Amino acid sequence: MKFHITIFSKEGGRMLSRYITLGSFVFLILLVLAGCSGHKTDSPVSDKELSSQENDFRKFKTQDGEIEINIFNNGSFSEATIKQIKEETLSFYNALQKENAPMSSPSIIYLHLYDDKKVSYTNGNTIHLYWVKEGNYPLIHELTHVFFGSTEGHATLEGLAIFMQDFYSDRRVFPNYQGDVHDIMKYLMTQEISIPLETLLSKDKIFTHSNLNKDSYSLRWLGYIESASFSNYLINQYGIGEFLKIYDRPNLTDEIDKIYGKKVEQLEMEWKEFVQKNLTSNEETIRSYDPQIQEIISHLEANKERILKTS
């Protein structure tokens, strides 16, 4: 399979239209709520009684008839909002079908929509989607987890989900809010802020969203950004087909060696050289990104020795 994707970065990056000033405590709370996770235990869901008019938007199948999607409106959203989410879901699925993406999707997907600012997450074939009212919901990110599986190797799980979210959606969501992941990563590298790749591939606890304080949240964000940049590099340099061979697999260091024929250390060096040589990221560029990114980076810069030591 081939994705016709040759773009290494969004042109000029994308600046956000929403800028707010937050105190550090309020900022931390909002950031924790704004994140995404592909893993959480939850009770099974059951269908609801729907009118035939509502059913057009709340229970539908993909064009090929392979997948049924049930939308549960838990936030009194308008029919226009439900229709928009339906269209985004079908558009993403159809795009993947055209690329002959080898998906492992369940036959039924339950999509719950909430009028809350919490962490969106998936559990098996169920998606719990937050930030819907604000329009900053990570629908494509979460659908990627469901369509392709979300069990092993968090670095590839989150890396692909962020790649898909950036490529197929303009919604500004955690962790990069449509900012270019390579630009952000290059700036972090110039500040000597990064997690050793072997550590990132082997320590799934970096990606947890439970019991976070400001340090662990900043480390989690760094893990997401680094996974996104590395995954983006592998996809564009070696192809999506090769990447999917290591996707959702345990023992990522061994899998990478087997599929790419290169040690993790060699690929890490190639990726870092690409990021540092081919982009023009600077402090001014970073300061144009979402204020949440700026505050996390400031926290990492001020506390990098303590935070990185915990990784």
N, C-alpha and C positions, 0 to 999 in steps of 0.2 A: 504494500500500500504506500502511496505517496501523498503527502500534503504539499500543495503548491505554495510553500511559504519560504520566502527568502529574506524577509525583513528581520534584521537583527535588533532594531529598536524602533519605537514610534518616532516619527519625524518631529524633532524638537522637543519631545516629551509632551505631556499634556498637563497644563496647569488647571487647578481646580477653581470652580467659581464660588465655593463656599469657604470662607475664612472666618474663624471664630477664635476668640481669646479665651483660654481655659486656665484655671488654676491647676497646679500639679495634681491635687487630689481628685478633683472633678475630671481632669484629663485622663487619669488612670482608670477611673471607673468607666468612662465612656469608651476608652480603648478596649478594655476587657469585654465590654458588651458588643463592640463592633467587629470582633474577630470572627473566625470561621473554624469549624472543626469537622472532620469527616468521621468521627468516631464517638459514639455515646450510646449507652444502653438505655432503652426506652421500651415502654409497653406496646404491644401490637395495637394497630388502629383499626377501626371498623368503619364501614361506609355509612353515609347519612341519607335520610330521605330528602330528595331534591325535587323541585318542580321541573317540569319538562323544559321550561324556558331557561332556568338556571343550569340545567343539565348540559346545555349546549356548550357552556363555558367551563363547567366544573367536572365533567366526566367525558373524556374524549380519547381517541386512539390516534396513534401515529399513522401517517399516510399508508404505510405498508401493512398496517393492522397488527404489527408485532407487539406493540406496547400499549397498555391502557394506563392513562394518567388520571388520577382522582385528585381534584383540588378541593381542599377544605378551607373555607373562608372563616377564619377565627378572629378576624378583625373588622368585620362589617365593611369590607372594601367594596367599591363600586363595581358594576359589571365591566366598566371600561378597564379597570385595573386587572380584573380576572382575565379579561380577553387579552390584554397586553402580555401577561405572564404566559398564557396559553400559546400565543404567537411566538414568543421568545423561545419557549420550550420546543415547539415544533420546528422552528427555524434552525435551531442548533442541531437537533436530531437529523434533520434533512441534510444539513451541511456535512455532518459526519458520515451519513449514508453515501453521499456523492463521492466522498473520499475513500469509501470502502473500509472505514475504520473497523477493526476487529473488536467490537464491543461485546461485553458479557452482561448486558443489562437484564434485569428481571422482567417478567412479562407484565407486571403491574407495579406502578409507582404511586405512592401516596405523597402528596405535596401539601403541607400545612403552612398557611400564611398567618402571620401574627402582627398585631399592631404594637410591637414592643421593640426595644433596642437591646437585644440580647445576642448571644453567639449563635449564628446559624450552624446547623450540623445535620449529618445524615446518620441513619441507623438502618443498615440493610437496604430495603427498598423504600424507606421513608425519609423524606426531607422536611426539616423544620426550618422555615425561612423567616428571618426577622428583618427589620429595617425596610419593610415594604412601603409603609406610608411615606418615608423619606425618599424612596426611589433608589436607595443605595443598597439593594439586596444582591447577594452573591449567587444568583440563580444558576448561571453557567458553571461557576465553581462547584456548586453542590451537585448539579446534574452530571458533571464529569466524574465525581466520586461514584455515583450510581451507575452510569453507563459503562464505566471501565473497571469498576471494582475498587474497593477501598479497605484493604486488610493489612497488607505488609509494606514495609519500607516507606515511612512517612515522607522522606525527602522526595521520592518520585511521585507519591500521591499528591502532595501539595504543589510540587513543581509543575506537574501537568495541569492541575486544576487552575493555577494562576495563569499559566500559558494560555489555556483555553478561554478563561475569563477576559484576559487582555485582548485576545485576537477576535473573539466573537461578540464582545459586548463593550459598550462605552460607559457602563456604570462604574462609578468610582468606589471601589470596595477595598477592604483590608487584603493584603498588607501594603500595597503600593499605590492604591487609589488612582490607577491609570498612569502613574509615573513610570518611567522606563526603569526596569529592574537592573539593567546593566549600568545605567548612569548612577543609580543609588549604590550599587555594589562597588563601582569604581571609587566613588567618594569614600565609602567605608574602608576600602583597601588602603587608600592614601592616609587614612587615620589609624591604620593598623588594627582595624576592627573586623575580625572574621573568625569563624569557627573552623578548625581543621576539617577538611572534607571527610576524612575517614570517621571522625567523631560525629559529624552531622549524619552520615549514612547509617551509623550503628546505634545512636542514642535517640530512640523515639521519645524519650521523656522531654526532650527539648521542645517538642510540639504540643505538649499538654496545655489545656486551657483551664485546668482545675487549680484552685488555691494559689492564684498568682499574686505576687507583689510586684512592685515597679521593676525590680531587677529581673525577675523571672519573665515578666511580660516583655521586657526589652529584648531578652535573650530569645524568647519565642519568636518575636517579630524578625529578629536577625536570621533565625533559622528558616523562616518562610522566604525572606528575600533572597537568601543565599541559595536555597533549593530552587527558587524560581529562576535565578540567573544561570545556575549550572544546568538545569533541565533545558532552558531555552537554548543554551549553547549546544548541548548535545543534539537537540532536535534539529536545529538549523545546520549544524556542521555535519552530522552523520545520518540524519533522517528520522522521521517519526517512527518508522517501522522498527529500526534498531532500538529506539528508546522504549517502545512498548514491550520489547523482549525482556527488559529489566524492570518494567513497571509492575507494581504490586507484588514484588517478590522479596522473600527474606534474604539475608546474607548478601546485601547489595554489593559489597566490595568484591566478593567472589563472582557474582553475576556480571558485574562490569568487566572484570578481567576476561571472563569467558566470552561475552558478546562483543566487546570492543577490541579484544586482544591487546589491551593496555592496562597497566596497573593504575589504581586510583591516583597514585601520586603523579603519574605522567599526565593523566587527564586533568588533574587539578592544576598542574603547571600550564597546560595548554589553555585551559579556560581563563586563568588569571592573566595570562599574556594577552589573550584576546580582549578581555575587559579593559585592561590598562592601556593597550596600544590603539584600539579602534574607536574609542569614545572620547568625548571632550568634557566629561563631567567636572564641575567645579562647585565651589561653595555657593556661588550665585544661582546656579541651576538648582541645587538642592533646596535653597531657600525659596524657590518658586513653587515647590511642591506643597502638598497638604500640610497644614500646621501640625497635625498629629505626627507625621513623619519627622518633621523638624524637631519636635520635642523629644521623641524617642532617640533620635541621633544625638541630641545634646546630652541626654542622660547617659547614653553609651559612651560618649566622649569623656564625660566627667568621671565615669565609674568603670571604665573598660577592664582594668586589671581585675577588679573584684568580680565583675559579671562574667567575663570570659573564663575565669578560673573555675567557675561552677559548671562550665560545659564539659 
